[in-house]
Amino acid sequence: MGEFLPRTEREEMAADVLVVGGGPAATWAAVAAAEAGASVVLVDKGYVGTSGATAPANTGTWSPPPGERRHAAITARQPRTGNLADPDWVRAAGRSPSR
């Protein structure tokens, strides 16, 4: 596991919708709100799809690393979902919002 460091900086954000939690329901709610045109902030104690009860449920397939390895990770993890995960959604769920 990675090392967690305490956050000391403060960030203020404004949004139409605040979603607390990164499990499947919260993530889908955030995606739906964004698709409906709302600005959305999703906060979670870990990474989307990897904390809480979803951690042992193979949802790590939803949280590929950022950067240049992202596409390869999505492709490699897709078979672990039984091909039930939507790769387009996985890509969209991890995108950083534009400000």
Secondary structure by P-SEA (a helix, b strand, c coil): cbbbbbbcbbbbbbcccccccccaaaaaaaaaaaaaccbbbbbcccccccccccccccccccccccccaaaaaaaaacccccccccaaaaaaaaccccc
